[in-house]
Amino acid sequence: MGIRLRVHDGEPIGLALRRFKKLLLQSGVTRAINIQANARHIPPTQERRKKQFKKRLKARQDTLNAQCAGVQPVASLKDAHARFKQKTGKR
């Protein structure tokens, strides 16, 4: 849906801009743009938490892989797999 604004002869630009803003608000174009912008925004705290979680998960996976390869000692591989699944919530 397009918005058209005809500027009259001798009309001040400030008044035309005011009318244009009013048309935008009535049509809901700015509301749709703001919703899309907010949907993509991730707060910095969430980004840091996600990064820390990925780092911990990778460390756990590396430990499990080392235990499976026999590099790192473990009581039993079955117990190691069970502990990994319990910590990460993966099945």
N, C-alpha and C positions, 0 to 999 in steps of 0.2 A: 504494500500500500504506500503510494507516494504522497508526499506533502508538498503542496504548492502554496507559495506566498507571493502575492503581487504587491510590489512596492509602489505606492502612489506618488504622483509628481509632487515634489516639495515636502514629502514626508521625511521627518528626521530618521536617521538610521537606527538610533536608539529605540524609537517607537516600533520600527519594523522588527528589530531583534526581539523586543518584548512580545510582540504578536507571534513571532516564530516560536519562541520558547513555550508560549501558551498552547500553540498548535501541537507541538511535540508532546507536551504533557497530556493533552486530551487524547491523542492518538495512541499513547502507551509505548511509543518507540523507545524512549529513554529507559522506561521501566524494564523492557526486555533486554536492553543492553546491560543494565546494571545487574540483572539476574545472571546473565551469562558470565560477566566478569567475576561475580562473587562465587560462582560455581567452580571456577578454575583456581581460585585463591586457596592456598594451603598455608596455614599459620606456621611461622618458623619453628615453634615448639613441636608441632606435629612432624615437621620434616626431620628435626633432630631425633625425636623418638623413633621414627621409622629407620633412620640411619643406624642408630644404636642397636635396634632389634636385629637388623640385617647382619650387623657385625657379630653379635652374639650367636646368631643362628649359624653363620659361617664357621665360627670357632668350634661350635658343637659338632657340626658336620665333619670338619677336619679331624677332630679328636676321634670321632666314630670311625672315620676312614682309616686313621692310623691304627686304631685298635684292630680293625678287620684285617689290615695288612700285616699285623704282627709287630709293628714298630713300637707301639705303646702297650705295656702290659695291661691285661684286664682279667678279672676272675673268669668270666665267660662272655662270649659274644652275644648270647641270648640276653643276658642281663644288660649288656651295653645297649643293645637295640631297644630293649624295654625302657631303659632310663632316658634314651634319646627321645623316644616317642612320648614319654610322660612329660619331659621338659618342654618340648616344642608343640605338643598337641597334635602332632601329625600321626596319621594311621598307616 
